[in-house]
Amino acid sequence: MTAYNPINGHWAASNYDLCTTILRNEWGYDGIVMTDWWAKMNDVVEGGEESNQDTRDMVRSQNDVYMVVNNNGAEVNSNNDNTEESIKEGRLTIGELQRAAINICNFILSAPVIERELVDTDVAKHYDSVPNDQAKYEVFNIEKDNKVMFNSGAEATLEVEDEGEYTIIVNISFDKSNLSQSTVNVNANGTTMVVIQTNGTDGNWITQKLCKVKLDKGVYNLKLEEVLAGIKVKYIQFKKIPKKNK
C-alpha cells in the first residue's frame, strides 16, 4: 500500500521511483501495489496539482489498484477518474493497463484463495408458502413487482415463481460523508444472502449493483440486519439473468 503524502512534489500513489524503480526493479517485488483509501495522485513526470481522479498516473507508475470505489463502480466510473479519457487522448496505453492486470492476476493465481472450490451463490432453504409469523410483512412477487420495497420497516416477504439466477441491485442512502462506512446484511430465511456496504453518500440516494444469487421457487423472508448503523435501504431489485443456450 502506498502512502498519502508527496515526496519532493510527487505523490506516493503515482510515484514511479517508489512503485517501480525501487520496489520492483531494485527490490524484486512482483506482487500488487494498491493505494491507501481515497489517495491523491499527480503527474508521474511533471508532478503538479494532485487529484484522487488521476488514476492515469497511478497506473503509469505501476500502482495497480485504486482504493476504494463503490461496488461495481468501474462500470459507471463512479469516481469520475481519468483512465478512459487518458486512453483516448493517448496519455495512457493499453499495455500499461495490461501490466497492472497481469500483476493483479499473478497475485490471485498464487494466493491460497485460488484453491477454493467454485460454487454457485445460493441462499437459505425456501419456504413453500408464507409462514404464519411472516404474514404481517408486505409480500412482493419477484416476477411481477421486480423490487422489494422497505418503506415500512426492515423486513419483507419475497415470492419466487420460477427458479433462476438474479442480479441484486439496491437503492441506498447514508447521511455521512464518504470518509464514513456502513454495512447491512440482507438475510433470507435467517441466512445472509448479500452484504450491502457503502461509504457515506451525504444523504443522496444511490444505486449499487451487487452480486448474483440463485433462487429456487418458493418464499423468502428478507430481513435487514445492521452491522454498522447508518444505511437506509429504499428497495432491493432482482433482475433475472437469461439462461444461456447450450
C-alpha positions in Angstrom: 0.0 0.0 0.0 1.4 3.4 -1.0 1.2 6.4 1.3 -0.9 9.5 1.3 2.0 12.0 1.2 4.0 13.6 -1.6 7.8 13.2 -1.8 9.6 16.2 -3.4 6.3 17.2 -5.0 5.4 13.7 -6.4 2.6 12.0 -4.5 3.4 8.4 -3.4 0.5 6.8 -5.1 1.8 7.9 -8.5 5.5 7.9 -7.8 7.3 5.9 -10.4 10.6 5.8 -8.4 8.8 4.3 -5.4 6.4 1.9 -7.2 8.7 0.7 -10.0 12.3 1.8 -9.8 12.9 0.9 -6.1 10.1 -1.6 -5.2 10.1 -3.7 -8.3 13.4 -3.2 -10.1 15.8 -2.9 -7.1 14.0 -5.0 -4.5 12.5 -7.5 -6.9 8.9 -7.2 -5.7 6.4 -9.0 -8.0 3.1 -8.6 -6.2 0.4 -5.9 -6.5 0.5 -2.3 -5.2 -2.6 -0.5 -4.0 -3.3 3.0 -2.8 -4.4 4.0 0.6 -8.1 4.9 0.8 -9.1 7.9 -1.4 -5.4 8.7 -2.1 -4.4 11.6 -4.4 -2.0 11.4 -7.3 -0.3 13.8 -9.7 1.6 13.7 -13.0 4.1 10.9 -12.8 6.7 13.0 -14.7 5.8 16.7 -14.0 4.3 16.5 -10.6 1.9 19.4 -10.1 -1.6 19.5 -8.8 -2.9 16.4 -7.1 -6.3 14.7 -7.5 -8.0 11.5 -6.5 -9.3 11.2 -10.0 -5.8 10.9 -11.6 -5.7 7.1 -12.0 -3.8 7.6 -15.2 -0.6 8.4 -13.4 -1.3 5.8 -10.8 -1.3 3.2 -13.5 1.7 4.7 -15.3 3.8 4.4 -12.1 2.8 0.7 -11.7 0.5 1.2 -8.7 -2.1 -1.4 -9.7 -5.3 -0.8 -7.6 -7.2 2.3 -6.6 -8.9 2.1 -3.2 -11.7 2.5 -2.7 -14.6 2.6 -5.2 -18.2 1.6 -4.9 -19.3 -2.0 -5.7 -19.2 -2.3 -9.5 -18.2 1.3 -9.6 -15.9 0.7 -12.6 -18.9 0.1 -14.8 -20.2 3.6 -14.3 -16.9 5.3 -13.4 -18.4 6.3 -10.0 -15.3 8.4 -9.1 -15.1 10.1 -12.5 -11.5 9.2 -12.9 -9.4 9.9 -16.0 -8.4 6.4 -17.1 -10.7 6.1 -20.1 -10.2 9.7 -21.1 -6.5 9.3 -21.0 -6.6 6.2 -23.2 -8.5 8.2 -25.9 -6.0 11.1 -25.5 -3.0 8.8 -25.9 -1.7 9.7 -22.4 -2.1 6.1 -21.1 -1.6 2.9 -23.1 -3.5 -0.3 -23.1 -0.2 -2.0 -22.4 0.2 -0.1 -19.1 -3.3 -1.2 -18.0 -2.5 -4.8 -19.1 0.7 -4.6 -16.9 -1.4 -3.7 -13.9 -3.9 -6.5 -14.8 -1.0 -9.0 -15.0 0.3 -8.0 -11.6 -3.2 -8.5 -10.1 -3.9 -11.8 -11.9 -0.5 -13.2 -10.9 -1.1 -12.4 -7.3 -4.6 -14.0 -7.3 -3.3 -17.1 -9.0 -0.5 -17.6 -6.4 -2.8 -16.8 -3.4 -4.4 -19.6 -1.3 -7.9 -18.4 -2.3 -7.4 -19.8 -5.8 -7.6 -23.3 -4.3 -11.1 -22.8 -3.0 -13.9 -24.7 -4.8 -16.0 -22.5 -7.0 -19.7 -22.9 -6.0 -22.9 -21.2 -7.1 -24.0 -18.3 -4.9 -27.2 -19.5 -3.1 -29.4 -18.6 -0.2 -31.1 -20.5 2.6 -33.8 -23.1 2.2 -37.0 -21.6 0.8 -40.5 -21.9 2.3 -43.2 -23.4 0.2 -45.7 -20.8 1.4 -45.7 -17.7 3.6 -45.2 -18.8 7.3 -47.7 -17.5 9.8 -45.2 -15.4 11.6 -44.3 -13.6 8.3 -47.9 -12.9 7.2 -47.7 -9.4 8.7 -45.0 -8.3 6.3 -45.7 -7.0 2.8 -45.4 -9.6 0.1 -43.6 -8.9 -3.2 -43.6 -11.2 -6.2 -40.3 -11.3 -8.0 -41.9 -11.7 -11.4 -44.5 -9.0 -11.0 -43.0 -6.5 -8.6 -39.3 -6.7 -9.5 -38.5 -4.6 -6.5 -38.8 -5.4 -2.8 -39.6 -2.0 -1.0 -38.6 -1.3 2.6 -40.8 1.7 3.2 -42.4 0.3 6.3 -39.6 -1.4 8.1 -36.7 -3.8 7.9 -38.5 -7.0 6.8 -40.4 -8.1 3.7 -41.5 -11.3 2.0 -40.4 -12.3 -1.4 -42.2 -14.8 -3.6 -40.4 -16.6 -6.4 -42.4 -18.5 -9.0 -39.6 -19.5 -11.3 -36.2 -20.6 -10.1 -33.2 -18.9 -11.7 -30.2 -16.6 -11.2 -30.8 -13.0 -10.3 -28.6 -9.9 -10.1 -29.2 -7.9 -7.0 -29.5 -4.1 -7.2 -30.0 -1.9 -4.2 -31.1 1.7 -3.7 -29.5 3.1 -0.6 -28.6 6.3 1.3 -26.1 7.1 4.1 -26.1 10.6 5.7 -22.4 10.7 6.5 -19.5 11.9 4.2 -17.5 9.5 2.0 -15.0 9.1 4.8 -17.5 7.1 6.8 -18.5 3.5 6.0 -21.5 1.4 6.9 -22.7 -2.2 6.4 -26.1 -4.0 6.3 -26.6 -7.7 5.9 -29.6 -8.8 3.9 -30.8 -12.1 5.4 -33.0 -14.6 3.6 -34.8 -17.0 5.9 -32.1 -16.4 8.5 -29.1 -16.8 6.3 -27.1 -13.9 4.8 -27.9 -13.5 1.2 -25.9 -10.4 0.4 -24.0 -7.7 2.2 -24.6 -4.0 1.4 -21.6 -1.8 2.1 -21.1 1.8 1.2 -19.3 5.0 2.1 -21.3 8.0 3.1 -23.4 9.5 0.3 -24.1 12.8 2.0 -27.7 11.8 2.2 -28.1 11.3 -1.5 -29.8 8.1 -2.8 -27.5 5.9 -4.9 -28.0 2.7 -6.8 -25.5 -0.2 -6.4 -25.3 -3.4 -8.3 -24.2 -6.2 -6.0 -23.7 -9.9 -6.6 -25.7 -12.7 -8.3 -27.9 -15.2 -6.3 -29.6 -18.4 -7.3 -33.2 -18.5 -6.0 -35.4 -21.6 -6.1 -39.2 -21.5 -6.4 -40.7 -20.6 -3.0 -41.0 -17.9 -0.4 -38.1 -15.9 1.3 -38.3 -13.7 4.3 -35.9 -10.8 3.7 -34.6 -9.0 6.8 -32.2 -6.1 7.0 -29.6 -6.6 9.8 -27.4 -3.6 10.7 -23.7 -4.3 11.1 -22.6 -0.7 11.2 -25.6 1.6 11.6 -26.5 4.3 9.1 -27.6 2.8 5.8 -31.1 3.4 4.6 -32.4 0.9 2.1 -35.3 2.0 -0.1 -35.5 -1.1 -2.3 -33.8 -4.3 -3.4 -34.3 -5.2 -7.0 -33.9 -8.7 -8.5 -33.1 -8.8 -12.2 -33.3 -12.2 -13.7 -30.3 -13.4 -15.7 -31.3 -15.0 -19.0 -30.3 -18.6 -19.3 -27.5 -19.3 -21.8 -28.3 -21.6 -24.7 -26.2 -24.7 -24.6 
